[in-house]
Amino acid sequence: MISNRRPPLTPLAQESLDALASELPSEGELTYEHAYAILKDREELEQPAAEDIIEWLYMRGHIYEVEGKLRLTDYRPE
């Protein structure tokens, strides 16, 4: 039987996702530059590390891209 649940996030990935969600504008999407700035400010990640975390979240279905902007997938804080 295949589960639809995603595996748990690493602590850094969860903290990064929480940080992005807390700064999400009312239109529900972030530019990559804004996402990098949030992760630098809140998680002290420089752009290469922020890019890696965003890619990791994207590859696991926690965020997705629409017309060059990032959106969160069914975000629920833990």
Steps between C-alpha positions, in 0.01 A plus 500: 500500500636843402461788742418852382683647798825677439800400708573740784710803421841556648499764774665756269256429218202531738634826646557633149150404388356663814702815430377517139140443611517770766615756242261392224327806349122509468522401131648168618824497305863606539766592250817299526684814610252562781524136609881521508479822705259339749727200547804723541324715760315229694728196461835670428535312171706651220356473150666169399362329814161668454490376140572147622222512761250641250594231247467232771153629597402518132619147421299362792183687408490753784525796263433542130567760233250694290629751246833536680351548848486261794184378669457272801322165467241437772718652769423400859736618774641223717 
